[in-house]
Amino acid sequence: MTAFEHPSAPDLSAPTQSSSGSTWQELLPPMSAHEAAVEANRCLYCYDAPCLQACPTHIDIPTFIRKIGTGNLRGSARTILEANFLGGTCARVCPVQELCEGACVLGKDHTPIQIGRLQRYAVDHVQERGVQLFQPGTPTGKSVAVVGSGPAGISAAAELAKAGHAVTLLEKREQAGGLSTYGIVSLREPIEIAQREVQALIDLGVDVQTGRELTGKADLDILLHDHDAVFLALGLGAVPAMGVPGEEHLIDGLDFIEQAKLHPETLLYSLKTVVIGAGNTAIDAATMARRAGAEVLVVYRRTEAEMTAYRHEYEFALHEGIAFTFLTQPVEVVSHGGKVTGLKCVKMALGAPDASGRPRPQPVPGSEFILDCDQVISAIGQEKPDLAKLLGLELEGGYIKVNHDLQTSLPRVWAGGDGVRLRGSASTVMAVQDGKIAAAGIHAALGAGEVGGGKWEVGTPQTS
């Protein structure tokens, strides 16, 4: 058996397809009204429900499900979106198996309630019809600039607008939506869903400006002059360099996912693709390559036990026919005439734990070998936010240092999202909650501070 073979792999002669027959559309079809009603009526509506406690944004899950059961879809959607403005996205991309559904009391002896699909059913009902559930708050006369239109930025902007503040959202790319627009594969979230949420934000009166990039301290100073507060939702950078010969032939995993989502027809045809890494981004890139028709092998320098991808994502990849080889470290991208022909690797053995607490992989002498392939995708994580240092922000472990209200070391500047995620998991739902926390802190500060010419002080932020 070669490294590219898998005992349960399907026929690799053509791209795999979802149950709906489309290679690229959402994996799970929407629930019908009958399916949603039956599922909603399975819920026990627990008092002090563990699913609610497991939700980082604290959506009142029993209440929204009960409203679906009574046919009140508008009320159900409102319950969801009051707690999580990106309820449509999170219904699709949240690791519900690890969070709300994983905590469902029915999961112990029965099948847990399909909370994610029910949430999608309710939110889609109002968003597909263009129903606007919220209105801007009574104007406060204060203005806030939000930099970055990913989940943290949109969440903060929505909460601030509902509180009555004038909000300007700056996005450096052509379309707003951040990760939801560019970085989540279409199998999980089509781009239309992300754009619905952007439109809902615009309907709240937020001034969304694309093609506006924050490049340094001078730009931040201008924002602080023109606005009473600034929220930074910068996210993380590109996939870091590996420092191996032939690296110029590597494909950035995030770039590959973006291309597969926005322009799948332009993907270069590959017979055999190797994906380096074992996080959720690596799984997504491997899935897209597999569905584009390639045999796909994921290589990882540790073992299955140390993978950072969620277990259900790993099992999904196996079901797709993606193969894995562990304890394998790439050392060179082999090419001929400018075209990739293979990936030279060395076998690894696990040693003592490193700073992350995971066993440190060490190369096995004399174990080099070459994997034949014509495309190599690197998905080994993302670089920390370099812009933060240029802005003069205090850092901690390379991430933006913030206090419990997500205020940074600079007065009137807050930050949230993956750029501050020194501890805890980086995920869409955690970024949404960051936006809520920062918006509450900004709102409180705007009410307490003395505003004059757009400048005021709220005291020295606490640091953790």
C-alpha positions as CSV (number, residue, x, y, z in Angstrom):
1,M,0.0,0.0,0.0
2,T,1.5,3.4,-1.0
3,A,1.2,6.5,1.1
4,F,-1.6,7.8,-1.1
5,E,-3.8,4.7,-0.6
6,H,-6.4,4.4,2.1
7,P,-8.3,1.2,2.8
8,S,-11.7,2.9,2.6
9,A,-10.8,5.4,-0.2
10,P,-13.4,5.8,-2.9
11,D,-12.7,5.8,-6.7
12,L,-10.2,8.7,-7.2
13,S,-10.8,9.0,-10.9
14,A,-13.2,11.9,-10.5
15,P,-14.0,14.6,-7.9
16,T,-16.2,13.5,-5.1
17,Q,-19.6,15.1,-4.7
18,S,-21.9,15.9,-1.9
19,S,-25.1,14.1,-1.4
20,S,-26.8,16.9,-3.3
21,G,-24.7,16.2,-6.4
22,S,-22.6,19.4,-6.3
23,T,-18.9,19.3,-5.7
24,W,-18.8,22.7,-4.0
25,Q,-22.1,23.4,-2.3
26,E,-22.9,23.0,1.4
27,L,-22.5,19.5,2.7
28,L,-25.7,19.6,4.8
29,P,-29.0,20.5,3.0
30,P,-31.3,22.9,4.8
31,M,-34.0,21.4,7.1
32,S,-37.5,21.2,5.8
33,A,-40.3,22.7,8.0
34,H,-41.3,19.2,9.0
35,E,-37.8,18.1,9.9
36,A,-37.2,21.3,11.9
37,A,-40.5,20.8,13.8
38,V,-39.8,17.2,14.6
39,E,-36.3,18.0,15.8
40,A,-37.3,21.0,17.8
41,N,-39.9,18.9,19.6
42,R,-37.3,16.4,20.7
43,C,-35.7,19.1,22.9
44,L,-36.2,18.7,26.7
45,Y,-35.9,22.5,27.2
46,C,-33.7,21.8,30.2
47,Y,-33.6,24.2,33.1
48,D,-30.0,25.6,33.3
49,A,-29.4,23.9,30.0
50,P,-25.8,22.6,29.5
51,C,-26.0,23.5,25.8
52,L,-26.4,27.2,26.7
53,Q,-23.5,27.1,29.1
54,A,-21.3,25.5,26.4
55,C,-22.1,28.3,23.9
56,P,-19.3,30.9,24.0
57,T,-21.9,33.6,22.9
58,H,-24.5,32.3,25.4
59,I,-27.4,31.9,22.9
60,D,-30.5,30.9,24.8
61,I,-30.7,27.6,22.9
62,P,-33.8,26.1,24.6
63,T,-35.8,29.2,24.0
64,F,-34.9,29.5,20.3
65,I,-35.7,25.8,19.8
66,R,-39.0,26.1,21.6
67,K,-40.0,29.0,19.3
68,I,-39.2,26.9,16.2
69,G,-41.4,24.2,17.7
70,T,-44.3,26.7,17.9
71,G,-43.7,28.1,14.4
72,N,-42.3,31.4,15.6
73,L,-39.3,31.5,13.3
74,R,-38.9,35.3,13.5
75,G,-38.8,35.2,17.3
76,S,-36.4,32.2,17.2
77,A,-34.0,34.1,14.9
78,R,-34.2,37.2,17.1
79,T,-33.3,35.1,20.2
80,I,-30.2,33.8,18.3
81,L,-29.1,37.1,16.7
82,E,-29.5,39.1,19.9
83,A,-26.7,37.0,21.4
84,N,-24.8,36.3,18.2
85,F,-25.1,38.7,15.2
86,L,-23.3,36.1,13.1
87,G,-25.8,33.3,13.9
88,G,-26.0,32.2,10.3
89,T,-22.2,31.7,10.0
90,C,-21.8,30.1,13.4
91,A,-24.7,27.7,12.7
92,R,-22.5,26.4,9.9
93,V,-19.0,26.6,11.1
94,C,-19.1,26.2,14.9
95,P,-17.6,23.0,16.2
96,V,-21.0,22.1,17.7
97,Q,-19.9,18.6,18.4
98,E,-17.4,20.1,20.9
99,L,-19.7,22.8,22.2
100,C,-23.5,22.9,22.4
101,E,-24.4,19.6,20.8
102,G,-21.5,17.9,22.7
103,A,-23.1,19.1,26.0
104,C,-26.7,18.1,25.1
105,V,-28.1,15.7,27.7
106,L,-29.7,13.6,25.1
107,G,-26.3,12.7,23.7
108,K,-25.5,10.4,26.6
109,D,-28.1,7.8,25.7
110,H,-29.6,9.1,22.5
111,T,-28.8,11.4,19.6
112,P,-28.1,15.0,20.6
113,I,-30.4,17.7,19.3
114,Q,-29.1,19.1,15.9
115,I,-28.7,22.6,17.4
116,G,-26.6,23.9,14.6
117,R,-29.0,22.9,11.8
118,L,-32.0,24.3,13.8
119,Q,-30.1,27.6,14.3
120,R,-29.4,27.7,10.6
121,Y,-33.1,27.0,9.8
122,A,-34.3,29.9,11.9
123,V,-31.7,32.5,10.9
124,D,-31.9,31.6,7.2
125,H,-35.7,32.1,7.4
126,V,-35.3,35.8,8.2
127,Q,-32.2,36.5,6.3
128,E,-33.4,35.0,3.0
129,R,-36.4,37.3,3.2
130,G,-34.3,40.3,4.1
131,V,-36.1,40.8,7.4
132,Q,-34.3,43.3,9.6
133,L,-34.8,42.5,13.2
134,F,-32.8,45.3,14.8
135,Q,-32.7,49.1,14.5
136,P,-29.9,51.5,15.3
137,G,-30.0,52.8,18.9
138,T,-30.8,56.4,19.8
139,P,-27.7,58.4,18.6
140,T,-25.2,59.0,21.4
141,G,-23.1,61.5,19.4
142,K,-20.1,59.2,19.7
143,S,-18.3,57.5,16.9
144,V,-16.2,54.3,16.8
145,A,-13.9,53.0,14.0
146,V,-13.7,49.2,13.6
147,V,-10.7,47.9,11.7
148,G,-11.3,44.5,10.1
149,S,-14.6,43.0,9.0
150,G,-14.1,39.4,10.2
151,P,-16.3,37.9,12.9
152,A,-14.9,40.1,15.7
153,G,-15.2,43.3,13.7
154,I,-18.8,42.6,12.5
155,S,-19.9,41.6,16.0
156,A,-18.5,44.7,17.7
157,A,-19.8,47.0,14.9
158,A,-23.3,45.5,15.3
159,E,-23.4,45.9,19.1
160,L,-22.1,49.4,19.0
161,A,-24.6,50.4,16.3
162,K,-27.5,49.0,18.3
163,A,-26.2,51.1,21.3
164,G,-26.5,54.2,19.2
165,H,-22.9,54.9,18.3
166,A,-21.9,56.0,14.8
167,V,-19.7,53.1,13.5
168,T,-17.3,53.1,10.5
169,L,-16.0,49.6,9.6
170,L,-12.8,49.5,7.5
171,E,-11.9,46.5,5.5
172,K,-8.7,46.3,3.3
173,R,-10.1,43.8,0.8
174,E,-12.7,44.2,-1.9
175,Q,-15.4,42.5,0.0
176,A,-16.3,42.6,3.7
177,G,-16.8,39.5,5.8
178,G,-13.2,38.5,6.5
179,L,-12.8,34.8,7.2
180,S,-16.4,34.1,6.4
181,T,-16.0,35.5,2.9
182,Y,-12.5,34.3,2.1
183,G,-11.4,31.6,4.5
184,I,-14.2,29.2,5.2
185,V,-14.7,26.6,2.5
186,S,-17.9,26.7,0.5
187,L,-18.8,23.2,1.8
188,R,-19.4,24.8,5.2
189,E,-20.4,28.3,4.3
190,P,-21.2,29.8,0.9
191,I,-20.1,33.3,0.3
192,E,-23.7,34.5,0.1
193,I,-24.2,33.8,3.8
194,A,-21.3,36.0,4.8
195,Q,-22.6,38.8,2.5
196,R,-26.1,38.6,4.1
197,E,-24.5,39.4,7.5
198,V,-22.6,42.3,6.0
199,Q,-25.8,43.6,4.5
200,A,-27.5,43.3,7.9
201,L,-24.7,45.4,9.4
202,I,-25.2,48.0,6.7
203,D,-28.9,48.0,7.4
204,L,-28.1,48.9,11.0
205,G,-26.4,52.1,9.7
206,V,-22.8,51.0,9.9
207,D,-20.6,52.7,7.2
208,V,-18.8,49.7,5.7
209,Q,-15.7,50.9,3.7
210,T,-13.8,48.4,1.7
211,G,-10.3,49.0,0.2
212,R,-9.3,50.8,3.4
213,E,-6.2,49.4,5.0
214,L,-4.6,50.3,8.3
215,T,-0.8,50.3,7.7
216,G,0.8,51.9,10.7
217,K,0.8,54.3,13.7
218,A,0.0,57.3,11.5
219,D,-3.2,55.7,10.3
220,L,-4.2,54.8,13.8
221,D,-3.6,58.3,15.0
222,I,-5.9,59.7,12.3
223,L,-8.6,57.2,13.4
224,L,-8.2,58.3,17.0
225,H,-8.5,61.9,16.0
226,D,-11.6,61.3,14.0
227,H,-13.3,58.8,16.3
228,D,-13.9,58.4,20.1
229,A,-12.6,54.8,20.1
230,V,-11.1,52.2,17.8
231,F,-11.6,48.5,17.8
232,L,-8.9,46.4,16.1
233,A,-10.0,43.1,14.6
234,L,-6.8,42.4,12.7
235,G,-6.8,38.6,12.7
236,L,-3.6,36.7,11.9
237,G,-1.2,36.8,9.0
238,A,-0.2,34.4,6.2
239,V,1.0,30.9,6.6
240,P,4.6,31.1,7.9
241,A,7.6,30.1,5.9
242,M,9.0,26.6,6.5
243,G,12.6,27.4,5.6
244,V,13.2,24.4,3.4
245,P,14.7,24.2,-0.1
246,G,12.2,24.6,-2.9
247,E,9.8,26.5,-0.7
248,E,9.0,28.9,-3.5
249,H,6.9,26.1,-5.0
250,L,4.7,25.8,-1.9
251,I,1.1,26.9,-2.1
252,D,-0.3,28.9,0.8
253,G,-3.1,27.0,2.3
254,L,-5.2,30.1,3.0
255,D,-4.7,31.3,-0.6
256,F,-5.7,27.8,-1.9
257,I,-8.9,27.8,0.2
258,E,-9.8,31.3,-1.0
259,Q,-9.3,30.4,-4.6
260,A,-11.3,27.2,-4.2
261,K,-14.2,29.2,-2.7
262,L,-14.3,32.2,-5.0
263,H,-12.9,30.7,-8.3
264,P,-12.8,26.9,-8.1
265,E,-12.7,26.7,-11.9
266,T,-9.2,28.3,-11.8
267,L,-7.6,25.6,-9.6
268,L,-4.7,24.0,-11.3
269,Y,-5.4,20.3,-12.0
270,S,-3.4,18.0,-9.7
271,L,-3.1,14.3,-9.8
272,K,-1.4,14.0,-6.4
273,T,-1.5,16.7,-3.7
274,V,0.4,16.8,-0.4
275,V,-0.9,19.0,2.4
276,I,1.5,19.9,5.2
277,G,-0.1,20.4,8.6
278,A,-2.9,18.8,10.6
279,G,-5.1,21.7,11.8
280,N,-8.6,22.6,10.6
281,T,-7.1,24.7,7.8
282,A,-5.1,21.8,6.6
283,I,-8.2,19.6,6.6
284,D,-10.1,22.3,4.6
285,A,-7.4,22.6,2.0
286,A,-7.1,18.9,1.7
287,T,-10.9,18.6,1.2
288,M,-10.9,21.2,-1.5
289,A,-8.0,19.6,-3.3
290,R,-9.7,16.2,-3.1
291,R,-12.9,17.5,-4.5
292,A,-11.0,19.1,-7.3
293,G,-10.0,15.6,-8.4
294,A,-6.6,15.0,-6.7
295,E,-5.4,12.1,-4.6
296,V,-4.6,13.9,-1.3
297,L,-2.1,13.0,1.4
298,V,-1.8,15.0,4.6
299,V,1.6,14.8,6.3
300,Y,2.1,15.7,9.9
301,R,5.3,15.7,12.1
302,R,3.5,14.4,15.2
303,T,0.9,11.6,15.6
304,E,-2.9,11.5,15.3
305,A,-3.2,12.2,19.1
306,E,-1.5,15.6,18.7
307,M,-3.5,16.8,15.8
308,T,-5.0,20.3,16.3
309,A,-7.9,19.6,13.9
310,Y,-11.2,18.6,15.6
311,R,-11.8,14.9,15.7
312,H,-14.9,15.1,13.6
313,E,-13.0,17.1,11.0
314,Y,-10.3,14.3,10.8
315,E,-13.0,11.6,10.5
316,F,-14.7,13.7,7.8
317,A,-11.4,13.9,5.8
318,L,-11.0,10.1,6.1
319,H,-14.5,9.7,4.8
320,E,-13.6,11.9,1.8
321,G,-10.8,9.5,0.9
322,I,-8.0,11.7,2.2
323,A,-4.9,9.8,3.4
324,F,-2.7,10.7,6.4
325,T,0.9,9.9,7.2
326,F,2.1,10.8,10.7
327,L,5.6,11.4,12.2
328,T,6.7,12.8,8.9
329,Q,8.6,16.1,8.5
330,P,9.0,17.7,5.0
331,V,12.6,18.9,4.4
332,E,12.6,19.8,0.7
333,V,10.1,20.5,-2.2
334,V,11.5,18.6,-5.1
335,S,11.0,20.1,-8.6
336,H,12.1,19.6,-12.2
337,G,11.9,22.3,-14.8
338,G,9.9,24.6,-12.4
339,K,7.3,21.9,-11.7
340,V,6.8,20.0,-8.4
341,T,7.7,16.4,-8.7
342,G,7.8,15.3,-5.0
343,L,8.3,16.2,-1.4
344,K,11.3,14.9,0.4
345,C,10.6,14.0,4.0
346,V,12.2,12.5,7.1
347,K,10.6,10.2,9.6
348,M,10.2,11.6,13.1
349,A,10.1,10.2,16.7
350,L,8.5,11.9,19.6
351,G,10.7,13.2,22.4
352,A,10.2,15.3,25.6
353,P,7.3,17.8,25.6
354,D,7.9,21.2,24.2
355,A,6.5,24.6,25.3
356,S,3.0,23.7,24.0
357,G,3.0,20.6,26.2
358,R,3.0,18.3,23.3
359,P,5.9,15.8,22.6
360,R,8.6,17.4,20.6
361,P,9.2,15.5,17.3
362,Q,12.8,14.7,16.5
363,P,14.2,13.4,13.1
364,V,15.2,9.8,12.8
365,P,18.7,9.6,11.2
366,G,18.8,8.0,7.8
367,S,15.0,7.9,7.3
368,E,14.7,10.3,4.3
369,F,12.2,9.4,1.6
370,I,10.4,11.2,-1.2
371,L,6.6,11.3,-1.7
372,D,5.7,11.7,-5.4
373,C,3.3,14.6,-6.0
374,D,2.7,17.5,-8.3
375,Q,1.3,20.0,-5.8
376,V,2.3,20.8,-2.2
377,I,0.1,23.0,0.1
378,S,1.4,24.4,3.3
379,A,-1.1,24.8,6.1
380,I,1.0,25.0,9.3
381,G,-0.8,27.8,11.0
382,Q,-0.7,31.5,10.7
383,E,1.8,34.2,11.6
384,K,1.0,36.5,14.5
385,P,-0.2,40.0,13.8
386,D,2.9,41.9,12.6
387,L,0.9,45.1,12.3
388,A,0.4,45.2,16.1
389,K,4.0,46.1,16.7
390,L,3.9,48.9,14.1
391,L,0.9,50.4,15.9
392,G,2.8,50.6,19.1
393,L,0.7,48.0,21.0
394,E,2.1,46.0,23.8
395,L,2.3,42.4,23.0
396,E,2.3,39.1,24.9
397,G,3.7,36.0,23.3
398,G,3.5,37.8,20.0
399,Y,-0.3,38.5,20.3
400,I,-1.9,41.9,21.2
401,K,-2.0,42.2,25.0
402,V,-5.5,43.2,26.3
403,N,-7.2,43.4,29.7
404,H,-10.5,41.7,30.7
405,D,-12.5,44.2,28.6
406,L,-10.2,43.7,25.7
407,Q,-8.7,47.2,26.0
408,T,-5.1,47.4,24.7
409,S,-2.1,49.3,26.1
410,L,-3.1,52.3,24.1
411,P,-5.9,54.6,25.4
412,R,-9.2,54.4,23.5
413,V,-8.0,51.3,21.5
414,W,-9.6,47.9,22.0
415,A,-8.8,44.6,20.1
416,G,-10.3,41.2,19.7
417,G,-10.3,38.1,17.6
418,D,-7.5,35.8,16.6
419,G,-4.9,38.6,17.1
420,V,-5.4,38.5,20.8
421,R,-5.9,34.7,21.2
422,L,-2.8,33.9,23.3
423,R,-4.9,31.5,25.3
424,G,-8.0,29.5,24.3
425,S,-9.0,28.3,20.8
426,A,-9.1,30.6,17.8
427,S,-12.6,30.2,16.3
428,T,-15.3,32.2,14.7
429,V,-17.6,32.0,17.7
430,M,-14.9,33.1,20.1
431,A,-14.2,36.1,17.8
432,V,-17.9,36.9,17.9
433,Q,-17.9,36.9,21.7
434,D,-14.8,39.1,21.7
435,G,-16.7,41.7,19.6
436,K,-19.5,41.7,22.2
437,I,-17.1,42.0,25.1
438,A,-15.2,44.9,23.4
439,A,-18.4,46.7,22.4
440,A,-19.6,46.6,26.0
441,G,-16.3,48.0,27.2
442,I,-16.3,50.7,24.6
443,H,-19.9,51.6,25.3
444,A,-19.1,51.9,29.0
445,A,-16.0,54.0,28.4
446,L,-17.9,56.3,26.0
447,G,-20.5,56.9,28.7
448,A,-17.9,57.7,31.3
449,G,-15.3,59.6,29.4
450,E,-15.3,63.3,28.6
451,V,-15.3,63.7,24.8
452,G,-13.7,66.7,23.3
453,G,-12.7,66.9,19.7
454,G,-12.8,63.2,19.5
455,K,-10.2,62.8,22.2
456,W,-10.5,61.7,25.8
457,E,-8.9,59.5,28.4
458,V,-10.4,56.5,30.2
459,G,-7.5,55.8,32.4
460,T,-4.7,53.3,32.2
461,P,-5.9,49.9,31.1
462,Q,-5.4,46.9,33.3
463,T,-3.1,44.2,31.9
464,S,-3.2,40.5,32.5
